[in-house]
Amino acid sequence: MTEASPEDKLAYLKAQKQRNLFIGLALAAFVIIVFFVSMSRMAQGLKHDNADIAASASAES
């Protein structure tokens, strides 16, 4: 086997760092999207629950 030159090693490490940065940013974006989707769905559920409570309270009166 031939040994890679120092320039090849540096180019490989630079490309690896760029890939790792991209993967990290993509993962962070996914987590943020999941967080906001979850928050919006929970907020819709709370509004729906409050509407049900108000409707049952007015039906009892």
N, C-alpha and C positions, 0 to 999 in steps of 0.2 A: 504494500500500500504506500501511496505517496502522502507525504505530510502537506497540509494546506499552508500556504504562505501567510504571513502575518496580515497582509492586506485582505486576504480571503476571510480570515477569522474575524477581522474587524467589520467587514461587510456583512458577514453572517450575524454577528452580534447586534449590529445596527438594525438589520431587518427583523431580528427576533424581538428587539425592544419595541419596534414599531407595531409588530403583530400583537405583542402583549398589551401595549397601550390601547390599541383598537379594541381588543377583546374586553379589556377593563372598562372602557367607555361604553361599549355596547351593553355589557352587563349592568352598569350603573343606569343607563337609559331604560333598560327593561325593568329594573327594580322601581324606578321613578314612575314609569307608566303603570305598573301593577298597583303601586301605592295610590295614585290618583284615581284609577278606575275603581279600586276597592272603596276609597273614601266617597266617591260619588254614588256608588251603589248603596253604601250604608246610609248616606244622607237621604236617598230616595226611600229606603226602607223606613227610616224614622218619620219622614213626612207621611208615608202611607199608614204607619201605625198611629200617628197622631190623628189622622183623618178618621180612622176606624174608631178610636176612643171618642172623638167628638161626635161621631154619628151615633154611637151606642148611648152616649150620655143624652143626646137630644131625643133619642127614641124612648128612653126611660121616662123622660119628663112629660 
